[in-house]
Amino acid sequence: MNGKRFSEDKARRNGFYLALAVCLVAVGIAAWSTYDAVHGYLSPEDAAADPALIQQQEDEVRSSQQDDDPEAPKKAESSAASKASSAAAAGAQTVSQAPTPAPTKSPSPTPEPESSEAPQVPVNAPLYEISTEMIYPLQSGQIDKAYSSGAPMYSETMKDWRIHAGSDITAEAGEQVLACGNGMVKETYTDSLLGNVVVIEHGDYVFYYCGLGEDFMVEPEQVVNMGQAIGTVTAVPVESAQQPHLHLEVRRDGACLDPRSVLEGQN
């Protein structure tokens, strides 16, 4: 009985060892297969040194993938086409989102700056157009007492003999006195003998309009035109015994001239 049990135990031990040996052999075979597969690939340094080997390994990998999966080439082509389509769509979207450049406007010509300098005016240039002809300052144009040309004349008002330096032109009291030509007012003043006086420059001549009313119609430095009203006939104190009139004197370079000759263009 004991001998039978011993034989059974011995048989079990022998079976265990046999199974263990089989397992060890299987593990060894597996390890050798793994080593052989791994040893078939190069290290990164060896791969970098020999590009032909890298290409060979890639071909082997693709071949093994095709053996394992027959649809792999089609999937690869589909994946490549999908990537290409995605890249094209992304490029089109980028182009469509790019801002459209605004049209450039041609620069308008810059206007030349206007000269701010006033034209040069000669110092002696008149500020008015000198009249080539003149008119009488009153409509009547009638001389009541003429210019004496330096000879004494009897004065009915002063009751003496004196030089008459101008011409007395008859008028109605309050009648407007007109400028004999274009000119500039030099001054206005009141004289005890000649009354209210307006002095106007007409080109080379200076006219003294005497015996006007107190309200002057012009003022110094004013430019007047021929025929413009400058005052009204009132009275000349030194000639108050005469009928209403305008006492007119004309001078050139300070010397008295015959007003009648100047008005009629004889001087």
C-alpha positions as CSV (number, residue, x, y, z in Angstrom):
1,M,0.0,0.0,0.0
2,N,2.7,2.4,0.9
3,G,4.7,1.4,-2.1
4,K,1.8,2.2,-4.4
5,R,1.4,5.7,-2.8
6,F,5.1,6.4,-3.3
7,S,4.8,5.4,-6.9
8,E,1.9,7.9,-7.4
9,D,3.8,10.7,-5.7
10,K,6.9,10.0,-7.8
11,A,4.7,10.1,-10.9
12,R,3.2,13.4,-10.0
13,R,6.6,14.9,-9.3
14,N,7.9,13.7,-12.7
15,G,4.8,15.2,-14.4
16,F,5.4,18.5,-12.7
17,Y,9.0,18.6,-13.7
18,L,8.1,17.7,-17.3
19,A,5.5,20.5,-17.4
20,L,8.0,22.9,-16.0
21,A,10.6,21.9,-18.6
22,V,8.1,22.4,-21.4
23,C,7.3,25.9,-20.1
24,L,10.9,26.8,-19.9
25,V,11.5,25.7,-23.4
26,A,8.5,27.7,-24.6
27,V,9.7,30.8,-22.8
28,G,13.1,30.4,-24.3
29,I,11.7,30.1,-27.8
30,A,9.6,33.2,-27.2
31,A,12.5,35.2,-25.9
32,W,14.6,34.2,-28.9
33,S,11.9,35.2,-31.3
34,T,11.5,38.6,-29.6
35,Y,15.3,39.2,-29.6
36,D,15.5,38.3,-33.3
37,A,12.7,40.7,-34.2
38,V,14.1,43.5,-32.2
39,H,17.6,42.9,-33.4
40,G,16.3,43.2,-37.0
41,Y,15.8,47.0,-36.5
42,L,18.6,49.5,-36.3
43,S,19.3,51.8,-33.4
44,P,18.6,55.6,-34.2
45,E,22.3,56.2,-34.7
46,D,22.6,53.3,-37.2
47,A,19.4,54.4,-39.0
48,A,20.7,57.9,-39.4
49,A,23.9,56.5,-40.8
50,D,22.3,54.3,-43.5
51,P,19.1,55.7,-45.1
52,A,18.8,52.6,-47.3
53,L,18.2,50.5,-44.3
54,I,15.5,52.9,-43.1
55,Q,13.7,52.6,-46.4
56,Q,13.9,48.8,-46.2
57,Q,12.4,48.8,-42.7
58,E,9.6,51.1,-43.8
59,D,8.8,48.8,-46.7
60,E,8.8,45.7,-44.4
61,V,6.4,47.5,-42.0
62,R,4.0,48.5,-44.8
63,S,4.1,45.0,-46.2
64,S,3.3,43.5,-42.9
65,Q,0.4,46.0,-42.4
66,Q,-1.0,45.1,-45.9
67,D,-0.8,41.4,-44.9
68,D,-2.6,42.0,-41.7
69,D,-5.2,44.5,-43.2
70,P,-5.9,44.3,-46.9
71,E,-7.8,47.6,-46.8
72,A,-4.8,49.5,-45.5
73,P,-3.7,51.0,-48.9
74,K,-7.2,52.3,-49.6
75,K,-7.4,53.8,-46.1
76,A,-4.0,55.5,-46.6
77,E,-5.2,56.9,-49.9
78,S,-8.5,58.0,-48.4
79,S,-6.7,59.6,-45.5
80,A,-4.3,61.5,-47.8
81,A,-7.2,62.7,-50.0
82,S,-9.0,63.9,-46.9
83,K,-6.0,65.8,-45.7
84,A,-5.5,67.4,-49.1
85,S,-9.2,68.4,-49.3
86,S,-9.0,69.9,-45.8
87,A,-5.8,71.9,-46.7
88,A,-7.5,73.2,-49.9
89,A,-10.6,74.3,-47.9
90,A,-8.5,76.0,-45.3
91,G,-6.6,77.9,-48.0
92,A,-9.8,79.0,-49.7
93,Q,-11.2,80.2,-46.3
94,T,-8.0,82.1,-45.6
95,V,-8.2,83.8,-49.0
96,S,-11.9,84.7,-48.6
97,Q,-11.3,86.1,-45.1
98,A,-8.4,88.3,-46.3
99,P,-9.5,92.0,-46.3
100,T,-10.1,93.4,-49.8
101,P,-7.6,96.3,-50.2
102,A,-9.3,99.7,-50.5
103,P,-9.0,101.3,-53.9
104,T,-6.2,103.8,-53.9
105,K,-7.1,107.3,-54.9
106,S,-4.8,109.3,-57.0
107,P,-3.6,112.3,-55.1
108,S,-5.3,115.5,-56.1
109,P,-3.0,118.2,-57.2
110,T,-2.0,120.5,-54.5
111,P,-3.1,124.0,-55.3
112,E,-0.4,126.5,-55.4
113,P,-0.6,128.9,-52.4
114,E,-1.8,132.3,-53.3
115,S,0.6,135.1,-52.7
116,S,-0.3,137.0,-49.6
117,E,1.8,140.0,-50.6
118,A,-0.1,143.0,-51.7
119,P,0.9,144.5,-55.0
120,Q,3.5,147.2,-54.6
121,V,1.9,150.7,-55.0
122,P,4.2,153.6,-55.9
123,V,4.5,156.1,-53.0
124,N,3.3,159.0,-55.1
125,A,0.5,157.1,-56.9
126,P,-2.9,158.7,-56.4
127,L,-5.6,156.7,-54.7
128,Y,-8.2,157.8,-57.3
129,E,-8.4,158.2,-61.1
130,I,-7.5,161.7,-62.0
131,S,-10.2,163.4,-64.1
132,T,-9.1,164.6,-67.5
133,E,-12.0,167.1,-67.5
134,M,-13.8,169.0,-64.7
135,I,-17.3,170.4,-64.1
136,Y,-18.5,173.5,-62.3
137,P,-19.5,172.9,-58.7
138,L,-22.9,174.5,-59.2
139,Q,-25.5,174.1,-61.9
140,S,-25.6,177.7,-62.9
141,G,-21.9,178.0,-63.8
142,Q,-22.3,181.8,-63.7
143,I,-19.4,183.9,-62.3
144,D,-20.6,186.8,-60.1
145,K,-17.2,188.1,-59.2
146,A,-14.1,186.9,-61.1
147,Y,-10.6,186.1,-60.0
148,S,-8.5,189.4,-59.8
149,S,-5.2,187.9,-61.0
150,G,-3.3,189.8,-58.1
151,A,-5.0,193.2,-58.8
152,P,-7.0,194.8,-56.0
153,M,-10.8,194.9,-56.3
154,Y,-13.3,196.9,-54.2
155,S,-15.1,194.9,-51.5
156,E,-18.7,195.9,-50.9
157,T,-18.7,194.1,-47.6
158,M,-15.4,195.3,-46.2
159,K,-15.6,198.7,-48.0
160,D,-12.0,198.5,-49.1
161,W,-9.8,197.4,-51.9
162,R,-8.3,193.9,-51.8
163,I,-7.1,191.1,-54.0
164,H,-9.8,188.6,-54.9
165,A,-8.0,185.2,-54.9
166,G,-10.9,183.2,-56.3
167,S,-14.1,183.2,-58.3
168,D,-17.7,183.7,-56.8
169,I,-20.2,181.4,-58.5
170,T,-23.9,182.3,-58.1
171,A,-26.2,179.8,-56.4
172,E,-29.4,179.4,-54.4
173,A,-29.1,179.4,-50.7
174,G,-28.9,175.8,-49.5
175,E,-28.0,174.5,-53.0
176,Q,-25.7,171.4,-53.0
177,V,-22.1,172.0,-53.9
178,L,-20.5,169.2,-56.1
179,A,-17.0,168.0,-56.4
180,C,-15.4,169.4,-59.7
181,G,-13.6,166.1,-60.3
182,N,-12.3,162.9,-58.8
183,G,-10.1,163.6,-55.8
184,M,-9.3,163.2,-52.1
185,V,-10.4,165.4,-49.2
186,K,-7.4,167.0,-47.6
187,E,-9.1,168.8,-44.7
188,T,-12.2,170.5,-43.5
189,Y,-12.2,173.6,-41.3
190,T,-13.9,176.9,-40.4
191,D,-12.4,180.3,-41.3
192,S,-13.5,183.6,-39.9
193,L,-13.5,185.3,-43.3
194,L,-14.3,182.4,-45.7
195,G,-16.7,180.4,-43.5
196,N,-16.7,176.6,-43.6
197,V,-14.1,175.3,-46.0
198,V,-13.6,171.9,-47.7
199,V,-10.2,171.4,-49.3
200,I,-10.0,168.7,-52.0
201,E,-7.0,167.6,-54.1
202,H,-7.9,167.0,-57.7
203,G,-4.7,165.7,-59.3
204,D,-2.2,168.6,-59.5
205,Y,-4.7,171.1,-58.2
206,V,-6.0,171.9,-54.8
207,F,-9.6,173.3,-54.6
208,Y,-10.9,175.4,-51.7
209,Y,-14.7,175.2,-51.5
210,C,-15.7,178.2,-49.2
211,G,-18.9,179.4,-47.6
212,L,-20.5,175.9,-47.0
213,G,-22.9,174.9,-44.2
214,E,-21.8,173.6,-40.9
215,D,-22.6,170.0,-41.7
216,F,-19.8,168.7,-43.9
217,M,-20.8,165.9,-46.2
218,V,-17.2,164.6,-46.5
219,E,-14.3,164.1,-44.2
220,P,-10.5,164.2,-44.4
221,E,-8.8,161.3,-46.3
222,Q,-12.0,160.5,-48.1
223,V,-11.9,159.8,-51.8
224,V,-14.6,161.6,-53.8
225,N,-15.9,161.2,-57.3
226,M,-16.8,163.9,-59.8
227,G,-20.3,165.3,-59.2
228,Q,-20.4,164.0,-55.6
229,A,-22.1,166.4,-53.1
230,I,-19.7,167.7,-50.5
231,G,-21.8,170.5,-48.8
232,T,-24.4,173.2,-49.3
233,V,-24.2,176.9,-50.0
234,T,-24.6,179.1,-46.9
235,A,-22.5,182.3,-46.6
236,V,-19.0,183.8,-47.0
237,P,-18.5,186.2,-44.1
238,V,-16.0,188.4,-46.0
239,E,-18.5,188.7,-48.9
240,S,-21.8,188.7,-47.0
241,A,-23.0,191.8,-48.9
242,Q,-23.2,189.8,-52.1
243,Q,-26.0,187.5,-53.2
244,P,-25.7,183.8,-52.2
245,H,-22.7,182.2,-53.9
246,L,-19.8,179.8,-53.5
247,H,-16.3,181.2,-53.2
248,L,-13.9,178.9,-55.1
249,E,-10.2,179.1,-55.0
250,V,-7.7,176.9,-56.9
251,R,-4.0,176.5,-56.2
252,R,-1.1,174.5,-57.7
253,D,2.2,174.2,-55.9
254,G,0.9,176.9,-53.4
255,A,0.2,179.5,-56.1
256,C,-3.3,180.8,-56.8
257,L,-4.8,180.2,-60.3
258,D,-8.0,181.4,-62.1
259,P,-10.6,178.8,-61.2
260,R,-12.5,179.5,-64.4
261,S,-9.5,178.7,-66.5
262,V,-8.8,175.5,-64.7
263,L,-12.5,174.3,-64.9
264,E,-12.5,175.0,-68.6
265,G,-9.2,173.4,-69.2
266,Q,-7.3,176.4,-70.1
267,N,-4.5,175.9,-67.5
